[in-house]
Amino acid sequence: MFEYILLRGINEKEEEALELSEKIKDIESFVNIIPFNGEGIYKKPSAITINTFKDALLRQKISVTQRYE
């Protein structure tokens, strides 16, 4: 299992999901997406952005779970 914390403006783009899928494609595992929910300089991505990231992984045949608040 890989846990991946999504940060608005840092690592939430579809291209980054594709890059992640390329790196782990040969490893039998899944990705647990964790939208950032703390305080400070980092922010939580929008629901649309989270779903776009998740869908990009799923299209690459990567199993995905998402942590909800």
N, C-alpha and C positions, 0 to 999 in steps of 0.2 A: 504494500500500500504506500502511496505517495500522498502526503498532505501538502496542499498548495494554497497558500494564503493570497487572495486577490486584493490588490491595492489599487485604488483609483489613480489612473495616470502613470502607474509604474509597470504593472505586469498583467493587464486585463484584456489586451487586444487579441483578436482572433489569430493574428500572426504568431503571437506568443503561445497560444494554445497549440497551433500547428508545430511550432518548434519543440514544445514539450512532448507532443505525441511522437515526433521523430526520435527524440532521445530515449523514450521508454518503450517503443513499439515492440521490441524483442524480449521484453521482460513481462512475465505473467503477473499482472498486478492490476490495480485500479487507482484512480485519482480521487481523493476526497477534497473537494473544493471548499475552502473556508473563506467567505467574504469577511474582510477586516471589519471589526466592530468596536475598536478601541477609540481612544481620544488622542489628540496631538496633531502632528503634521500630516499623517496619513488618513485617508478617507475610504469609506466603503463604496465599491462600485454600484452603479444602478442595477436594478433587477434585469433590465434588458441586456446590459453588458454581461452580467453573470450568465444569463441564459445563452447568449451568443458564444461565450467562451466554452460553456458546457457542450453546446451543440457541435462546436468545431471538434472537440475531442471525440464525441460520439460518432461523428462522420468518419473519423479515422480509426474506428473500431476500438477505442479506448473506453473501458468501463469507468463510469463516473458516479460518484455520490456527492451530495451537497449538504453541508452542515447548515442548519437553519437556526435562527436565534430563538 
